[in-house]
Amino acid sequence: MEQKQLDRMEDMLTNLIKIVGTLSNDFQVMKQELQDVKKDVEEVKKEQAVTNRILTDMRADQDHIWEKAAKNERELAKLKRHLQL
């Protein structure tokens, strides 16, 4: 082979090595970013679980309050009817 061809092949190999190095670095950065995203997702899931528990408790409280309110309204209606007699 001629020296010109060898130089050209050497340049191409050098460029390929640079490209692979850059891709490897980019991959490492993306891998770290993915780990950060996974951590964020886990935090959101934990917050969502806490929020769901709070909402469940609030619904139970609301149901209890509505039951008491309905019971009180019935009692008031009975008292009004009794007083009107």
PDB file with one MODEL, atoms N, CA, C and O in Angstrom:
MODEL        1
ATOM      1  N   MET A   1       0.834  -1.179   0.000  1.00  0.00           N
ATOM      2  CA  MET A   1       0.000   0.000   0.000  1.00  0.00           C
ATOM      3  C   MET A   1       0.873   1.235   0.000  1.00  0.00           C
ATOM      4  O   MET A   1       2.008   1.248   0.477  1.00  0.00           O
ATOM      5  N   GLU A   2       0.299   2.234  -0.542  1.00  0.00           N
ATOM      6  CA  GLU A   2       1.033   3.499  -0.585  1.00  0.00           C
ATOM      7  C   GLU A   2       0.927   4.220   0.749  1.00  0.00           C
ATOM      8  O   GLU A   2      -0.006   3.999   1.522  1.00  0.00           O
ATOM      9  N   GLN A   3       1.871   5.058   0.996  1.00  0.00           N
ATOM     10  CA  GLN A   3       1.891   5.824   2.240  1.00  0.00           C
ATOM     11  C   GLN A   3       0.653   6.697   2.351  1.00  0.00           C
ATOM     12  O   GLN A   3       0.109   6.880   3.439  1.00  0.00           O
ATOM     13  N   LYS A   4       0.211   7.236   1.219  1.00  0.00           N
ATOM     14  CA  LYS A   4      -0.976   8.091   1.202  1.00  0.00           C
ATOM     15  C   LYS A   4      -2.188   7.318   1.695  1.00  0.00           C
ATOM     16  O   LYS A   4      -2.972   7.830   2.494  1.00  0.00           O
ATOM     17  N   GLN A   5      -2.344   6.086   1.220  1.00  0.00           N
ATOM     18  CA  GLN A   5      -3.479   5.264   1.642  1.00  0.00           C
ATOM     19  C   GLN A   5      -3.358   4.913   3.127  1.00  0.00           C
ATOM     20  O   GLN A   5      -4.350   4.946   3.855  1.00  0.00           O
ATOM     21  N   LEU A   6      -2.164   4.582   3.568  1.00  0.00           N
ATOM     22  CA  LEU A   6      -1.953   4.262   4.980  1.00  0.00           C
ATOM     23  C   LEU A   6      -2.267   5.470   5.878  1.00  0.00           C
ATOM     24  O   LEU A   6      -2.879   5.326   6.937  1.00  0.00           O
ATOM     25  N   ASP A   7      -1.846   6.637   5.445  1.00  0.00           N
ATOM     26  CA  ASP A   7      -2.150   7.851   6.216  1.00  0.00           C
ATOM     27  C   ASP A   7      -3.657   8.082   6.289  1.00  0.00           C
ATOM     28  O   ASP A   7      -4.200   8.448   7.332  1.00  0.00           O
ATOM     29  N   ARG A   8      -4.306   7.861   5.166  1.00  0.00           N
ATOM     30  CA  ARG A   8      -5.754   8.053   5.119  1.00  0.00           C
ATOM     31  C   ARG A   8      -6.460   7.057   6.044  1.00  0.00           C
ATOM     32  O   ARG A   8      -7.386   7.427   6.765  1.00  0.00           O
ATOM     33  N   MET A   9      -6.026   5.803   6.023  1.00  0.00           N
ATOM     34  CA  MET A   9      -6.602   4.780   6.891  1.00  0.00           C
ATOM     35  C   MET A   9      -6.337   5.119   8.361  1.00  0.00           C
ATOM     36  O   MET A   9      -7.204   4.927   9.214  1.00  0.00           O
ATOM     37  N   GLU A  10      -5.148   5.618   8.644  1.00  0.00           N
ATOM     38  CA  GLU A  10      -4.813   6.015  10.002  1.00  0.00           C
ATOM     39  C   GLU A  10      -5.697   7.160  10.459  1.00  0.00           C
ATOM     40  O   GLU A  10      -6.161   7.163  11.599  1.00  0.00           O
ATOM     41  N   ASP A  11      -5.938   8.127   9.596  1.00  0.00           N
ATOM     42  CA  ASP A  11      -6.839   9.248   9.919  1.00  0.00           C
ATOM     43  C   ASP A  11      -8.252   8.745  10.172  1.00  0.00           C
ATOM     44  O   ASP A  11      -8.925   9.194  11.100  1.00  0.00           O
ATOM     45  N   MET A  12      -8.696   7.808   9.339  1.00  0.00           N
ATOM     46  CA  MET A  12     -10.049   7.265   9.507  1.00  0.00           C
ATOM     47  C   MET A  12     -10.156   6.519  10.843  1.00  0.00           C
ATOM     48  O   MET A  12     -11.153   6.658  11.551  1.00  0.00           O
ATOM     49  N   LEU A  13      -9.146   5.740  11.186  1.00  0.00           N
ATOM     50  CA  LEU A  13      -9.156   5.027  12.461  1.00  0.00           C
ATOM     51  C   LEU A  13      -9.127   6.003  13.633  1.00  0.00           C
ATOM     52  O   LEU A  13      -9.811   5.794  14.636  1.00  0.00           O
ATOM     53  N   THR A  14      -8.345   7.055  13.509  1.00  0.00           N
ATOM     54  CA  THR A  14      -8.290   8.073  14.556  1.00  0.00           C
ATOM     55  C   THR A  14      -9.660   8.722  14.732  1.00  0.00           C
ATOM     56  O   THR A  14     -10.115   8.926  15.857  1.00  0.00           O
ATOM     57  N   ASN A  15     -10.316   9.045  13.617  1.00  0.00           N
ATOM     58  CA  ASN A  15     -11.658   9.644  13.676  1.00  0.00           C
ATOM     59  C   ASN A  15     -12.659   8.674  14.297  1.00  0.00           C
ATOM     60  O   ASN A  15     -13.507   9.076  15.095  1.00  0.00           O
ATOM     61  N   LEU A  16     -12.558   7.394  13.930  1.00  0.00           N
ATOM     62  CA  LEU A  16     -13.465   6.403  14.505  1.00  0.00           C
ATOM     63  C   LEU A  16     -13.261   6.283  16.013  1.00  0.00           C
ATOM     64  O   LEU A  16     -14.228   6.178  16.768  1.00  0.00           O
ATOM     65  N   ILE A  17     -12.013   6.300  16.445  1.00  0.00           N
ATOM     66  CA  ILE A  17     -11.722   6.217  17.879  1.00  0.00           C
ATOM     67  C   ILE A  17     -12.287   7.428  18.607  1.00  0.00           C
ATOM     68  O   ILE A  17     -12.824   7.296  19.707  1.00  0.00           O
ATOM     69  N   LYS A  18     -12.171   8.609  18.003  1.00  0.00           N
ATOM     70  CA  LYS A  18     -12.736   9.820  18.607  1.00  0.00           C
ATOM     71  C   LYS A  18     -14.254   9.714  18.697  1.00  0.00           C
ATOM     72  O   LYS A  18     -14.855  10.060  19.714  1.00  0.00           O
ATOM     73  N   ILE A  19     -14.867   9.226  17.610  1.00  0.00           N
ATOM     74  CA  ILE A  19     -16.334   9.092  17.584  1.00  0.00           C
ATOM     75  C   ILE A  19     -16.785   8.116  18.658  1.00  0.00           C
ATOM     76  O   ILE A  19     -17.734   8.394  19.391  1.00  0.00           O
ATOM     77  N   VAL A  20     -16.110   6.970  18.758  1.00  0.00           N
ATOM     78  CA  VAL A  20     -16.465   5.979  19.779  1.00  0.00           C
ATOM     79  C   VAL A  20     -16.274   6.565  21.172  1.00  0.00           C
ATOM     80  O   VAL A  20     -17.104   6.343  22.055  1.00  0.00           O
ATOM     81  N   GLY A  21     -15.203   7.302  21.377  1.00  0.00           N
ATOM     82  CA  GLY A  21     -14.977   7.941  22.680  1.00  0.00           C
ATOM     83  C   GLY A  21     -16.074   8.926  23.021  1.00  0.00           C
ATOM     84  O   GLY A  21     -16.550   8.964  24.156  1.00  0.00           O
ATOM     85  N   THR A  22     -16.477   9.719  22.050  1.00  0.00           N
ATOM     86  CA  THR A  22     -17.558  10.680  22.261  1.00  0.00           C
ATOM     87  C   THR A  22     -18.870   9.963  22.561  1.00  0.00           C
ATOM     88  O   THR A  22     -19.603  10.349  23.471  1.00  0.00           O
ATOM     89  N   LEU A  23     -19.161   8.907  21.783  1.00  0.00           N
ATOM     90  CA  LEU A  23     -20.392   8.149  22.012  1.00  0.00           C
ATOM     91  C   LEU A  23     -20.383   7.492  23.390  1.00  0.00           C
ATOM     92  O   LEU A  23     -21.406   7.448  24.072  1.00  0.00           O
ATOM     93  N   SER A  24     -19.235   6.988  23.787  1.00  0.00           N
ATOM     94  CA  SER A  24     -19.125   6.369  25.103  1.00  0.00           C
ATOM     95  C   SER A  24     -19.373   7.397  26.200  1.00  0.00           C
ATOM     96  O   SER A  24     -20.069   7.113  27.174  1.00  0.00           O
ATOM     97  N   ASN A  25     -18.809   8.581  26.047  1.00  0.00           N
ATOM     98  CA  ASN A  25     -19.017   9.652  27.019  1.00  0.00           C
ATOM     99  C   ASN A  25     -20.489  10.065  27.056  1.00  0.00           C
ATOM    100  O   ASN A  25     -21.065  10.230  28.131  1.00  0.00           O
ATOM    101  N   ASP A  26     -21.095  10.229  25.875  1.00  0.00           N
ATOM    102  CA  ASP A  26     -22.510  10.587  25.802  1.00  0.00           C
ATOM    103  C   ASP A  26     -23.372   9.523  26.472  1.00  0.00           C
ATOM    104  O   ASP A  26     -24.334   9.838  27.172  1.00  0.00           O
ATOM    105  N   PHE A  27     -23.016   8.260  26.249  1.00  0.00           N
ATOM    106  CA  PHE A  27     -23.751   7.155  26.859  1.00  0.00           C
ATOM    107  C   PHE A  27     -23.669   7.227  28.380  1.00  0.00           C
ATOM    108  O   PHE A  27     -24.673   7.023  29.062  1.00  0.00           O
ATOM    109  N   GLN A  28     -22.492   7.513  28.916  1.00  0.00           N
ATOM    110  CA  GLN A  28     -22.328   7.623  30.366  1.00  0.00           C
ATOM    111  C   GLN A  28     -23.173   8.766  30.928  1.00  0.00           C
ATOM    112  O   GLN A  28     -23.784   8.632  31.988  1.00  0.00           O
ATOM    113  N   VAL A  29     -23.202   9.881  30.215  1.00  0.00           N
ATOM    114  CA  VAL A  29     -24.010  11.027  30.647  1.00  0.00           C
ATOM    115  C   VAL A  29     -25.489  10.646  30.637  1.00  0.00           C
ATOM    116  O   VAL A  29     -26.216  10.938  31.586  1.00  0.00           O
ATOM    117  N   MET A  30     -25.926  10.001  29.572  1.00  0.00           N
ATOM    118  CA  MET A  30     -27.330   9.592  29.471  1.00  0.00           C
ATOM    119  C   MET A  30     -27.675   8.574  30.556  1.00  0.00           C
ATOM    120  O   MET A  30     -28.770   8.610  31.116  1.00  0.00           O
ATOM    121  N   LYS A  31     -26.760   7.685  30.847  1.00  0.00           N
ATOM    122  CA  LYS A  31     -26.977   6.686  31.889  1.00  0.00           C
ATOM    123  C   LYS A  31     -27.178   7.364  33.238  1.00  0.00           C
ATOM    124  O   LYS A  31     -28.068   6.981  33.998  1.00  0.00           O
ATOM    125  N   GLN A  32     -26.368   8.358  33.539  1.00  0.00           N
ATOM    126  CA  GLN A  32     -26.496   9.101  34.799  1.00  0.00           C
ATOM    127  C   GLN A  32     -27.818   9.861  34.840  1.00  0.00           C
ATOM    128  O   GLN A  32     -28.495   9.889  35.868  1.00  0.00           O
ATOM    129  N   GLU A  33     -28.180  10.473  33.719  1.00  0.00           N
ATOM    130  CA  GLU A  33     -29.450  11.199  33.666  1.00  0.00           C
ATOM    131  C   GLU A  33     -30.619  10.244  33.865  1.00  0.00           C
ATOM    132  O   GLU A  33     -31.600  10.589  34.525  1.00  0.00           O
ATOM    133  N   LEU A  34     -30.518   9.049  33.299  1.00  0.00           N
ATOM    134  CA  LEU A  34     -31.572   8.051  33.478  1.00  0.00           C
ATOM    135  C   LEU A  34     -31.688   7.642  34.940  1.00  0.00           C
ATOM    136  O   LEU A  34     -32.796   7.470  35.448  1.00  0.00           O
ATOM    137  N   GLN A  35     -30.565   7.487  35.617  1.00  0.00           N
ATOM    138  CA  GLN A  35     -30.600   7.165  37.043  1.00  0.00           C
ATOM    139  C   GLN A  35     -31.260   8.285  37.844  1.00  0.00           C
ATOM    140  O   GLN A  35     -32.015   8.028  38.782  1.00  0.00           O
ATOM    141  N   ASP A  36     -30.968   9.526  37.465  1.00  0.00           N
ATOM    142  CA  ASP A  36     -31.599  10.665  38.142  1.00  0.00           C
ATOM    143  C   ASP A  36     -33.108  10.660  37.919  1.00  0.00           C
ATOM    144  O   ASP A  36     -33.882  10.926  38.839  1.00  0.00           O
ATOM    145  N   VAL A  37     -33.516  10.356  36.691  1.00  0.00           N
ATOM    146  CA  VAL A  37     -34.949  10.308  36.375  1.00  0.00           C
ATOM    147  C   VAL A  37     -35.618   9.192  37.179  1.00  0.00           C
ATOM    148  O   VAL A  37     -36.723   9.375  37.690  1.00  0.00           O
ATOM    149  N   LYS A  38     -34.957   8.042  37.293  1.00  0.00           N
ATOM    150  CA  LYS A  38     -35.519   6.937  38.075  1.00  0.00           C
ATOM    151  C   LYS A  38     -35.698   7.338  39.531  1.00  0.00           C
ATOM    152  O   LYS A  38     -36.713   7.007  40.144  1.00  0.00           O
ATOM    153  N   LYS A  39     -34.718   8.050  40.093  1.00  0.00           N
ATOM    154  CA  LYS A  39     -34.841   8.521  41.473  1.00  0.00           C
ATOM    155  C   LYS A  39     -36.027   9.473  41.609  1.00  0.00           C
ATOM    156  O   LYS A  39     -36.801   9.388  42.563  1.00  0.00           O
ATOM    157  N   ASP A  40     -36.159  10.387  40.632  1.00  0.00           N
ATOM    158  CA  ASP A  40     -37.276  11.334  40.663  1.00  0.00           C
ATOM    159  C   ASP A  40     -38.615  10.604  40.594  1.00  0.00           C
ATOM    160  O   ASP A  40     -39.559  10.957  41.301  1.00  0.00           O
ATOM    161  N   VAL A  41     -38.690   9.597  39.749  1.00  0.00           N
ATOM    162  CA  VAL A  41     -39.929   8.823  39.612  1.00  0.00           C
ATOM    163  C   VAL A  41     -40.254   8.125  40.929  1.00  0.00           C
ATOM    164  O   VAL A  41     -41.411   8.100  41.348  1.00  0.00           O
ATOM    165  N   GLU A  42     -39.249   7.564  41.576  1.00  0.00           N
ATOM    166  CA  GLU A  42     -39.472   6.904  42.867  1.00  0.00           C
ATOM    167  C   GLU A  42     -39.978   7.897  43.908  1.00  0.00           C
ATOM    168  O   GLU A  42     -40.874   7.577  44.688  1.00  0.00           O
ATOM    169  N   GLU A  43     -39.410   9.097  43.922  1.00  0.00           N
ATOM    170  CA  GLU A  43     -39.876  10.121  44.862  1.00  0.00           C
ATOM    171  C   GLU A  43     -41.326  10.502  44.580  1.00  0.00           C
ATOM    172  O   GLU A  43     -42.124  10.667  45.502  1.00  0.00           O
ATOM    173  N   VAL A  44     -41.655  10.639  43.308  1.00  0.00           N
ATOM    174  CA  VAL A  44     -43.036  10.981  42.935  1.00  0.00           C
ATOM    175  C   VAL A  44     -43.989   9.858  43.352  1.00  0.00           C
ATOM    176  O   VAL A  44     -45.094  10.122  43.827  1.00  0.00           O
ATOM    177  N   LYS A  45     -43.557   8.606  43.173  1.00  0.00           N
ATOM    178  CA  LYS A  45     -44.403   7.481  43.578  1.00  0.00           C
ATOM    179  C   LYS A  45     -44.649   7.497  45.080  1.00  0.00           C
ATOM    180  O   LYS A  45     -45.762   7.229  45.534  1.00  0.00           O
ATOM    181  N   LYS A  46     -43.615   7.810  45.848  1.00  0.00           N
ATOM    182  CA  LYS A  46     -43.774   7.883  47.306  1.00  0.00           C
ATOM    183  C   LYS A  46     -44.730   9.005  47.685  1.00  0.00           C
ATOM    184  O   LYS A  46     -45.607   8.829  48.530  1.00  0.00           O
ATOM    185  N   GLU A  47     -44.550  10.163  47.048  1.00  0.00           N
ATOM    186  CA  GLU A  47     -45.446  11.296  47.325  1.00  0.00           C
ATOM    187  C   GLU A  47     -46.878  10.958  46.923  1.00  0.00           C
ATOM    188  O   GLU A  47     -47.824  11.335  47.614  1.00  0.00           O
ATOM    189  N   GLN A  48     -47.038  10.255  45.815  1.00  0.00           N
ATOM    190  CA  GLN A  48     -48.364   9.867  45.349  1.00  0.00           C
ATOM    191  C   GLN A  48     -49.012   8.912  46.347  1.00  0.00           C
ATOM    192  O   GLN A  48     -50.208   9.014  46.618  1.00  0.00           O
ATOM    193  N   ALA A  49     -48.229   7.984  46.894  1.00  0.00           N
ATOM    194  CA  ALA A  49     -48.767   7.046  47.879  1.00  0.00           C
ATOM    195  C   ALA A  49     -49.245   7.800  49.119  1.00  0.00           C
ATOM    196  O   ALA A  49     -50.311   7.498  49.656  1.00  0.00           O
ATOM    197  N   VAL A  50     -48.468   8.770  49.573  1.00  0.00           N
ATOM    198  CA  VAL A  50     -48.867   9.565  50.741  1.00  0.00           C
ATOM    199  C   VAL A  50     -50.138  10.350  50.422  1.00  0.00           C
ATOM    200  O   VAL A  50     -51.069  10.397  51.227  1.00  0.00           O
ATOM    201  N   THR A  51     -50.164  10.959  49.249  1.00  0.00           N
ATOM    202  CA  THR A  51     -51.343  11.729  48.839  1.00  0.00           C
ATOM    203  C   THR A  51     -52.573  10.831  48.757  1.00  0.00           C
ATOM    204  O   THR A  51     -53.658  11.229  49.180  1.00  0.00           O
ATOM    205  N   ASN A  52     -52.414   9.631  48.220  1.00  0.00           N
ATOM    206  CA  ASN A  52     -53.542   8.703  48.122  1.00  0.00           C
ATOM    207  C   ASN A  52     -54.068   8.313  49.500  1.00  0.00           C
ATOM    208  O   ASN A  52     -55.277   8.208  49.704  1.00  0.00           O
ATOM    209  N   ARG A  53     -53.142   8.098  50.452  1.00  0.00           N
ATOM    210  CA  ARG A  53     -53.578   7.779  51.818  1.00  0.00           C
ATOM    211  C   ARG A  53     -54.349   8.951  52.422  1.00  0.00           C
ATOM    212  O   ARG A  53     -55.379   8.757  53.067  1.00  0.00           O
ATOM    213  N   ILE A  54     -53.849  10.154  52.212  1.00  0.00           N
ATOM    214  CA  ILE A  54     -54.533  11.348  52.749  1.00  0.00           C
ATOM    215  C   ILE A  54     -55.920  11.474  52.132  1.00  0.00           C
ATOM    216  O   ILE A  54     -56.894  11.739  52.837  1.00  0.00           O
ATOM    217  N   LEU A  55     -56.012  11.283  50.808  1.00  0.00           N
ATOM    218  CA  LEU A  55     -57.315  11.386  50.145  1.00  0.00           C
ATOM    219  C   LEU A  55     -58.284  10.311  50.633  1.00  0.00           C
ATOM    220  O   LEU A  55     -59.475  10.574  50.799  1.00  0.00           O
ATOM    221  N   THR A  56     -57.776   9.113  50.862  1.00  0.00           N
ATOM    222  CA  THR A  56     -58.626   8.042  51.379  1.00  0.00           C
ATOM    223  C   THR A  56     -59.165   8.408  52.752  1.00  0.00           C
ATOM    224  O   THR A  56     -60.345   8.205  53.039  1.00  0.00           O
ATOM    225  N   ASP A  57     -58.297   8.948  53.598  1.00  0.00           N
ATOM    226  CA  ASP A  57     -58.744   9.383  54.926  1.00  0.00           C
ATOM    227  C   ASP A  57     -59.763  10.509  54.817  1.00  0.00           C
ATOM    228  O   ASP A  57     -60.757  10.526  55.543  1.00  0.00           O
ATOM    229  N   MET A  58     -59.515  11.449  53.909  1.00  0.00           N
ATOM    230  CA  MET A  58     -60.447  12.569  53.736  1.00  0.00           C
ATOM    231  C   MET A  58     -61.806  12.075  53.254  1.00  0.00           C
ATOM    232  O   MET A  58     -62.842  12.572  53.695  1.00  0.00           O
ATOM    233  N   ARG A  59     -61.803  11.096  52.347  1.00  0.00           N
ATOM    234  CA  ARG A  59     -63.082  10.546  51.867  1.00  0.00           C
ATOM    235  C   ARG A  59     -63.834   9.864  53.006  1.00  0.00           C
ATOM    236  O   ARG A  59     -65.049  10.013  53.138  1.00  0.00           O
ATOM    237  N   ALA A  60     -63.104   9.122  53.820  1.00  0.00           N
ATOM    238  CA  ALA A  60     -63.734   8.452  54.966  1.00  0.00           C
ATOM    239  C   ALA A  60     -64.308   9.489  55.925  1.00  0.00           C
ATOM    240  O   ALA A  60     -65.426   9.335  56.416  1.00  0.00           O
ATOM    241  N   ASP A  61     -63.544  10.544  56.190  1.00  0.00           N
ATOM    242  CA  ASP A  61     -64.041  11.620  57.059  1.00  0.00           C
ATOM    243  C   ASP A  61     -65.279  12.272  56.464  1.00  0.00           C
ATOM    244  O   ASP A  61     -66.251  12.537  57.172  1.00  0.00           O
ATOM    245  N   GLN A  62     -65.241  12.529  55.157  1.00  0.00           N
ATOM    246  CA  GLN A  62     -66.382  13.158  54.492  1.00  0.00           C
ATOM    247  C   GLN A  62     -67.617  12.256  54.596  1.00  0.00           C
ATOM    248  O   GLN A  62     -68.713  12.732  54.893  1.00  0.00           O
ATOM    249  N   ASP A  63     -67.439  10.972  54.355  1.00  0.00           N
ATOM    250  CA  ASP A  63     -68.572  10.048  54.467  1.00  0.00           C
ATOM    251  C   ASP A  63     -69.132  10.051  55.883  1.00  0.00           C
ATOM    252  O   ASP A  63     -70.348  10.053  56.074  1.00  0.00           O
ATOM    253  N   HIS A  64     -68.258  10.053  56.860  1.00  0.00           N
ATOM    254  CA  HIS A  64     -68.686  10.060  58.262  1.00  0.00           C
ATOM    255  C   HIS A  64     -69.454  11.349  58.584  1.00  0.00           C
ATOM    256  O   HIS A  64     -70.500  11.320  59.232  1.00  0.00           O
ATOM    257  N   ILE A  65     -68.917  12.466  58.121  1.00  0.00           N
ATOM    258  CA  ILE A  65     -69.583  13.757  58.364  1.00  0.00           C
ATOM    259  C   ILE A  65     -70.958  13.790  57.700  1.00  0.00           C
ATOM    260  O   ILE A  65     -71.929  14.260  58.293  1.00  0.00           O
ATOM    261  N   TRP A  66     -71.035  13.286  56.456  1.00  0.00           N
ATOM    262  CA  TRP A  66     -72.336  13.266  55.771  1.00  0.00           C
ATOM    263  C   TRP A  66     -73.334  12.396  56.525  1.00  0.00           C
ATOM    264  O   TRP A  66     -74.503  12.759  56.651  1.00  0.00           O
ATOM    265  N   GLU A  67     -72.882  11.252  57.024  1.00  0.00           N
ATOM    266  CA  GLU A  67     -73.779  10.387  57.797  1.00  0.00           C
ATOM    267  C   GLU A  67     -74.281  11.102  59.041  1.00  0.00           C
ATOM    268  O   GLU A  67     -75.471  11.057  59.353  1.00  0.00           O
ATOM    269  N   LYS A  68     -73.367  11.766  59.757  1.00  0.00           N
ATOM    270  CA  LYS A  68     -73.767  12.501  60.964  1.00  0.00           C
ATOM    271  C   LYS A  68     -74.725  13.640  60.620  1.00  0.00           C
ATOM    272  O   LYS A  68     -75.707  13.874  61.324  1.00  0.00           O
ATOM    273  N   ALA A  69     -74.425  14.341  59.531  1.00  0.00           N
ATOM    274  CA  ALA A  69     -75.290  15.451  59.132  1.00  0.00           C
ATOM    275  C   ALA A  69     -76.685  14.942  58.786  1.00  0.00           C
ATOM    276  O   ALA A  69     -77.685  15.542  59.180  1.00  0.00           O
ATOM    277  N   ALA A  70     -76.747  13.842  58.054  1.00  0.00           N
ATOM    278  CA  ALA A  70     -78.060  13.283  57.689  1.00  0.00           C
ATOM    279  C   ALA A  70     -78.804  12.834  58.944  1.00  0.00           C
ATOM    280  O   ALA A  70     -80.008  13.060  59.066  1.00  0.00           O
ATOM    281  N   LYS A  71     -78.098  12.200  59.872  1.00  0.00           N
ATOM    282  CA  LYS A  71     -78.723  11.757  61.117  1.00  0.00           C
ATOM    283  C   LYS A  71     -79.242  12.961  61.903  1.00  0.00           C
ATOM    284  O   LYS A  71     -80.357  12.937  62.425  1.00  0.00           O
ATOM    285  N   ASN A  72     -78.432  14.004  61.982  1.00  0.00           N
ATOM    286  CA  ASN A  72     -78.855  15.209  62.699  1.00  0.00           C
ATOM    287  C   ASN A  72     -80.065  15.852  62.029  1.00  0.00           C
ATOM    288  O   ASN A  72     -80.985  16.302  62.711  1.00  0.00           O
ATOM    289  N   GLU A  73     -80.070  15.896  60.699  1.00  0.00           N
ATOM    290  CA  GLU A  73     -81.217  16.465  59.980  1.00  0.00           C
ATOM    291  C   GLU A  73     -82.488  15.654  60.256  1.00  0.00           C
ATOM    292  O   GLU A  73     -83.562  16.227  60.433  1.00  0.00           O
ATOM    293  N   ARG A  74     -82.368  14.336  60.291  1.00  0.00           N
ATOM    294  CA  ARG A  74     -83.531  13.493  60.603  1.00  0.00           C
ATOM    295  C   ARG A  74     -84.042  13.782  62.012  1.00  0.00           C
ATOM    296  O   ARG A  74     -85.245  13.913  62.240  1.00  0.00           O
ATOM    297  N   GLU A  75     -83.100  13.879  62.950  1.00  0.00           N
ATOM    298  CA  GLU A  75     -83.485  14.168  64.339  1.00  0.00           C
ATOM    299  C   GLU A  75     -84.170  15.529  64.444  1.00  0.00           C
ATOM    300  O   GLU A  75     -85.175  15.674  65.140  1.00  0.00           O
ATOM    301  N   LEU A  76     -83.616  16.528  63.744  1.00  0.00           N
ATOM    302  CA  LEU A  76     -84.243  17.858  63.758  1.00  0.00           C
ATOM    303  C   LEU A  76     -85.647  17.811  63.163  1.00  0.00           C
ATOM    304  O   LEU A  76     -86.572  18.438  63.680  1.00  0.00           O
ATOM    305  N   ALA A  77     -85.795  17.070  62.085  1.00  0.00           N
ATOM    306  CA  ALA A  77     -87.117  16.958  61.465  1.00  0.00           C
ATOM    307  C   ALA A  77     -88.109  16.303  62.428  1.00  0.00           C
ATOM    308  O   ALA A  77     -89.261  16.726  62.525  1.00  0.00           O
ATOM    309  N   LYS A  78     -87.649  15.263  63.143  1.00  0.00           N
ATOM    310  CA  LYS A  78     -88.514  14.602  64.122  1.00  0.00           C
ATOM    311  C   LYS A  78     -88.902  15.571  65.230  1.00  0.00           C
ATOM    312  O   LYS A  78     -90.064  15.618  65.632  1.00  0.00           O
ATOM    313  N   LEU A  79     -87.936  16.347  65.729  1.00  0.00           N
ATOM    314  CA  LEU A  79     -88.216  17.320  66.796  1.00  0.00           C
ATOM    315  C   LEU A  79     -89.194  18.396  66.327  1.00  0.00           C
ATOM    316  O   LEU A  79     -90.102  18.784  67.062  1.00  0.00           O
ATOM    317  N   LYS A  80     -89.001  18.869  65.106  1.00  0.00           N
ATOM    318  CA  LYS A  80     -89.922  19.894  64.578  1.00  0.00           C
ATOM    319  C   LYS A  80     -91.336  19.342  64.487  1.00  0.00           C
ATOM    320  O   LYS A  80     -92.301  20.005  64.866  1.00  0.00           O
ATOM    321  N   ARG A  81     -91.447  18.112  63.976  1.00  0.00           N
ATOM    322  CA  ARG A  81     -92.759  17.490  63.863  1.00  0.00           C
ATOM    323  C   ARG A  81     -93.381  17.296  65.248  1.00  0.00           C
ATOM    324  O   ARG A  81     -94.579  17.506  65.439  1.00  0.00           O
ATOM    325  N   HIS A  82     -92.567  16.902  66.185  1.00  0.00           N
ATOM    326  CA  HIS A  82     -93.050  16.667  67.543  1.00  0.00           C
ATOM    327  C   HIS A  82     -93.510  17.981  68.204  1.00  0.00           C
ATOM    328  O   HIS A  82     -94.524  18.017  68.901  1.00  0.00           O
ATOM    329  N   LEU A  83     -92.738  19.059  67.968  1.00  0.00           N
ATOM    330  CA  LEU A  83     -93.084  20.347  68.555  1.00  0.00           C
ATOM    331  C   LEU A  83     -94.316  20.964  67.914  1.00  0.00           C
ATOM    332  O   LEU A  83     -95.026  21.737  68.558  1.00  0.00           O
ATOM    333  N   GLN A  84     -94.577  20.640  66.670  1.00  0.00           N
ATOM    334  CA  GLN A  84     -95.735  21.223  65.974  1.00  0.00           C
ATOM    335  C   GLN A  84     -97.035  20.554  66.375  1.00  0.00           C
ATOM    336  O   GLN A  84     -98.115  21.099  66.148  1.00  0.00           O
ATOM    337  N   LEU A  85     -96.935  19.382  66.966  1.00  0.00           N
ATOM    338  CA  LEU A  85     -98.160  18.682  67.381  1.00  0.00           C
ATOM    339  C   LEU A  85     -98.711  19.346  68.556  1.00  0.00           C
ATOM    340  O   LEU A  85     -99.744  18.924  69.076  1.00  0.00           O
TER     341      LEU A  85
ENDMDL
END
